[in-house]
């Protein structure tokens, strides 16, 4: 089942530029079940289209934490 997960960057490490957006998108796309990623430096949001049968939202948070981003 496809679902959309929206995460907000809340920690000290922010999404600063297009390079940051691309880095986040590439890291999340490598996870199984992730179909589409949109990260925004303007809004500090990461929107991910995922197959919830293959991946849990906690895995997305863990991958972002590994990149240094704290999300809610």
C-alpha positions in Angstrom: 0.0 0.0 0.0 1.4 3.4 -1.0 1.4 6.1 1.6 3.0 9.6 2.0 5.2 10.3 5.0 6.0 13.9 5.8 8.9 14.7 8.1 10.0 18.1 9.4 13.7 18.8 10.1 13.7 20.1 13.7 17.3 19.8 14.9 20.3 22.1 14.6 21.4 20.5 11.3 19.2 22.1 8.6 18.6 21.5 4.9 20.7 24.4 3.5 20.7 24.0 -0.3 19.9 22.0 -3.3 22.9 19.7 -2.6 21.4 18.9 0.8 18.1 18.2 -0.8 19.7 15.8 -3.3 21.8 14.1 -0.6 18.6 13.3 1.4 16.7 12.2 -1.7 19.5 9.8 -2.8 19.9 8.3 0.7 16.2 7.6 1.1 15.7 6.3 -2.4 18.2 3.5 -1.6 15.8 2.1 1.0 13.4 -0.6 -0.3 9.9 0.6 -0.7 10.7 4.3 -1.3 9.1 5.5 -4.5 9.6 9.3 -4.4 11.4 11.8 -2.2 11.1 15.6 -2.1 13.2 17.5 0.3 12.9 21.3 0.6 15.4 23.7 2.0 12.7 26.4 2.0 10.2 24.5 4.2 12.6 22.1 6.0 10.2 19.3 5.1 10.9 15.9 3.6 8.0 14.2 1.8 8.4 10.6 1.0 6.1 8.3 -1.0 6.6 4.8 0.4 5.2 1.3 0.2 4.3 0.8 3.8 4.3 -3.0 3.4 8.1 -2.8 2.7 9.3 0.0 5.0 8.2 1.7 8.2 8.4 5.5 8.9 10.9 4.8 11.6 13.4 3.5 9.0 13.2 6.8 7.2 13.8 8.7 10.5 16.8 6.4 11.2 18.3 7.1 7.8 17.9 10.8 8.2 19.4 10.6 11.7 22.4 8.8 10.1 22.8 11.9 7.8 22.7 14.2 10.8 19.1 15.4 10.6 16.7 15.3 13.5 13.1 15.0 12.3 9.6 15.1 13.7 
